[in-house]
């Protein structure tokens, strides 16, 4: 046995997730966690989000089962904070941009901090807190601290967006800091991805395409846009600490908010598998021109080969042109002998009879369907609306009964594989 | 069951291409291939009428399918059979339009055509079973169609076994496991050598052959068209920012420029900052007018056509494309610049 092989089998340091299940939430005089009850000081919360670009900030809780709807949903973040001496979360935003994913991280499970309100070119996303559609969004089953805002009259929309992102992340960290002294409900050990095979199980990569189309359609890695980058191998635990943050507000049904990056579903499913091993996460930009799409796809496949991964699962963010980024990668992987699976939403028209993909792979065949984007669903009347009084998609009171396509339901067709929605042939 | 059979003018025996423009007519008996179909169906089902229509009329008139169905209403059928259309394009388009419209009204309907027939995609949720390439394959084609009609009449699903080639309607359901967990299962199956398993069958897209180059641009009329969502400021006609269901036209007559603030892009699929600052980068009227003045192009079409290409269903896009082509062809436009985003 060579020395190399020995060193490859050494375990690299992992991350400990200290999970605090939150059962109950309220606004109060100070921010604290007692048992499973999270109290948030509204004044402190507003102060953390306050920025010259924002004329007004409001915070309120909305919980699962309430007759309520959140409209104009922007980003959502799971509250997390680091224990002693292990760096910070959201590197590049609220802590220095240094490699993340080591030590221990406190997680408030069952809670999200959610920004909701008007931003230009943000496509309107909807979350239902009760009824049949609640199950379609991760925020339908979390206690959501909703941050609403009014922009300052002299602020640019870009500054409003930046202020919201920073405020949301700071607020999420502050909530989790309330748990620093508390006993966790569960301690979860997340080993780092192994550098080499540990046994005869296949090592599977999660190739994660990040949307990179400029302001309001961008995703940040360690605080900077992924645009212009080449495929990068990261440890899945870096995601746990918020190395990837969303600033992408298109296609609500096909969105990957920060919350889902923190809880990367493909990484989680591979960790849960007894037959496969999570090899690593390869993050890639989704370039806007074909030649760059082809280059990034070929390099991502080559990186998988170099790492010795046995198979790959490829995901995307966004609508039609992002299909090409998945399809090109699937084909590039299959071409060099790496079996590949892609996640796609179907764009089959309201009737479900139109061709489902705009850019299908030509060689690869293994695809998971996250549902038909265009199929309509009915939402009942609700008592309370957050994020706005009107729903612009239908130019109606946001509390009214509505018919909307699945495309408008926040993360309903989660390209990262969070949801259970899929399509079947009608019988 | 009471059946109405739809065929074209050629199979009805009333004429060839010279009769392609004639409107729909009804005869209360099996005609042409319907006679063989009646024999194959036996006594259980009766072809109570045949409707036939010229190919040009049926495929090129927006209301043709409705007109055909209102004729059909007179004989109150329980099932409509269309074709076989083989590889004949206009006939296939007409067959699909008729069965799709019937299906929407809740009347059982089925067509027969070859899988290369361009009409296949227009059948909506109604079943289409495969035919041979041409009428030389009539015997086998009619046997397959008759068998499928009998199954459909018995209330059974028409699937691959019956020779179905049209897509089945896709409906959203909740799976047991999240998509990510299903992807892991699929990866393991794939590693185990299973290359068949998938949740999604990709569509076959047409390969479009580009038209030949324009020989003399100085004599040609050029049109500017875009899927970049450029509309007058305020979006007065309500073009969608995604999942477009319509296209619009705006006049360029007497205009030399599209100034910032007067036009904007509503497309939700890209950063519109540059397009809003200079709308010419979406619809290059500035350069086109210069070329027109220099005589490099013969003239500019007096309006630009616009839709939004963001999450727009392929079927809708195809529909817009056909309408734009007809529109520009009628206006004798020889070339178009389509800016895509």
Interface residues (C-beta under 8 A of the other chain):
Chain A: X121 X123 X135 X202 X204 X213 X214 X215 X216 X217 X250 X251 X265 X266 X268 X269 X270 X272 X273 X275 X276 X288 X310 X311 X312 X313 X319 X320 X321 X339 X340 X341 X343 X344 X346 X347 X348 X349 X351 X352 X353 X354 X355 X356 X357 X358 X360 X361 X365 X366 X367 X368 X369 X370 X371 X372 X373 X374 X375 X377 X405 X406 X407 X414 X416 X417 X418 X419 X420 X421 X422 X423 X424 X425 X426 X427
Chain B: X121 X123 X124 X125 X157 X167 X168 X169 X170 X171 X172 X173 X174 X175 X176 X177 X178 X179 X180 X181 X182 X183 X184 X186 X187 X188 X189 X190 X191 X195 X196 X197 X198 X199 X200 X202 X203 X205 X241 X242 X243 X268 X269 X270 X271 X272 X273 X309 X310 X311 X312 X313 X314 X315 X316
